Every structure is written in structure tokens, then in C-alpha cells.
Amino acid sequence: MSEVLALKYRPQEFSEVVGQDRTVEQLQSALENGTLGHALLFCGTRGTGKTTVARIVAWELNKKYEATVTWEKLQHLVITEVDAASNTGVDNVREIIENIKYCVQGHRVVILDEAHMLSKNAFNALLKTLEEPPKDVTFILVTTEPNKLIPTVVSRCQKYEFHDVDLETLKAHYRTIAELEKLPVSEEGLTQLALAAEGSVRDGLTLLQTSGEAVNDSSKEYFNLVGAIYNQDVVTALDVVQELRKANEPRTIIQMLEKWFYWASLESFGMKTPIRNYFSESAASNFDLGRLQEAFKTCLEIERNFTATPNSKIVLDMGVIKLCL
């Protein structure tokens, strides 16, 4: 499989976007009614389609002007896409603004990916343009951290939220692609894949491609691990961790444990979660919520400790021992 799946199946039009129905409807309505702002802010977690949808919006705007879209260069084009993480300075922003003056055909669109990486001076330079926008120019700011944008810039933008894609939608999407690519992934494997994706379409596709037939269901191992921790069985817990580590990074194991304690907490209130099939309703109602909360906090502490030492195995094992105590 030579072609990257995340690129091969990247949406080319609104109807292909996965799990962002409400946002797509809002954008299509604004485009149809002519109410789309001159500055848009696309925010949400990684891999949820922000940059892809920005490109689709740019294409839709340019179709109205029958313009030819080219992506490779940064100037003399109808559409300009800039990685703000690599072009953070005020001079970079001024160059972008200067370049769009020479675009004479079509509706000009500037996509600023990772916009939160811009410097304060760069934001101020951009703000002046957003306050007095050139004719037929749309700016699309794409970011995973909108809190890092200065409030005055945010106030000039129409804001569109991109949410984590839900588990069932991800499973259905990965099932379709696995069938198209003839990848033998079981339903249990698809569930595990969707869980590991953490709401990101792209992350799951990357895992599907790198793992292939090795996408297996490790939910039973996590069920056993949670049970061992809950029963303070250190030996069994470390044995399960050793098995999990054969296919998962230590940090990934702790992050998945966080999810299990979170889901178990919700189950104790009768809320349905992805682990419902592993616990009976009577068992879930008897969970000690206080212990679950403490276990979750301990997982967060363990995750922070991975940055303190390069020996992640020791951090994981000592963390699991602490969880059992």
C-alpha cells in the first residue's frame, strides 16, 4: 500500500467530510446566502477536517469566479496556503498581504494553518488587514488552540467549531476504507481503531495503514488491567501491561486507561459508553466513583512523568503499581 490513506481519502467536497455535519451545513448556508465573512476561524482538535474544509471553502468561493486553483506556490495565485508554524513573524504576514494584491483573477483566499503560532506582532499586522479587508479576499485561520489567538483577531472572525468525531461514525468510515483497501480488520479491531483515534479521522487512518492486519482488539486486556487495578492485584496488572506494551507505547497505555476510568465513571451514572459490553449494569452501578476519580488523577500524573525520564517502561510500571495501592 504505497499511497497514504489519509491523503487518498481526503475529502474533495462537502459531502465527503466525515463527522462535521452541523459545521458543513453552516458553511454551505453561508456560501449560498452570501453571508460568509471575510475572515473565518476554524478551530478544533487535530485530524477533524479543519484544513481540508478550508480548502473546500476556498474551492467553492473560486468556482463562483471560474478561477483556476493551484496549491504549490505562495504568490500570484488565487489561493494561498501558509503554514503559520513556519512563517510566524510579522514580515511573513506582511509578505502574504502584499502578495495577494497581485492576484487579479477570482476570489482570493488565504489559509493560515496553525494560526496560533503567529507572533504578537504578526497578529497585529494581520489585524489591520482584517479591520480593513481588501476587496474579494477571504482569510481562513485554522487552529487547534484558539485560546492563543489575540481576542481582537478572534472578534473579527466568523467562528466554526470542528468537534471530535464520534465512535460509531469513525467505525463506519474505517470499515468502508478497510473494505476498499481489502484490509482484513474485524469489528472488534474497528472498535479499537476508533477508540485509539480519539475523535481524529486522520489519526485512525494512519493507524489503520501502519498496523494493517495487526489492528486487533485489546479491549479485553484493558478490561483485565482495570480489574486488576481495582482489586489491587499488582502482579496481574504488570503482566497485562507487559502484553499491552508489545503493541502500544507506554504513554498510549496510560491514555487509554484514562479513558476507561472516565467511561467507568459515566457508567456508574447509567450513561452508555464504549465499555458497556464489558460490564453488567449491576456491576457498573456498584463502582466506587471516588476510587475511579483518584485513579484518573493518578493516570494524569503518570502521563506527566513521561517527560521527566527517558525510561518510559519504569514510569509505566511504577505508575501501575501506584494505581494498585
Secondary structure, 3 states (H helix, E strand, C coil): CCCCHHHHCCCCCHHHCCCCHHHHHHHHHHHHHCCCCCEEEEEECCCCCHHHHHHHHHHHHHHCCCCCCCCCCCCCCCEEEEECCCCCCHHHHHHHHHHHCCCCCCCEEEEEECHHHCCHHHHHHHHHHHHCCCCCEEEEEEECCHHHCCHHHHHCCEEEEECCCCHHHHHHHHHHHHHHCCCCCCHHHHHHHHHHHCCCHHHHHHHHHHHHHHCCCCHHHHHHHHHHHHCCCHHHHHHHHHHHCCCCCHHHHHHHHHHHHHHHHHHCCCCCCCCHHHCCHHHHHCCCHHHHHHHHHHHHHHHHHCCCCCCHHHHHHHHHHHHHC
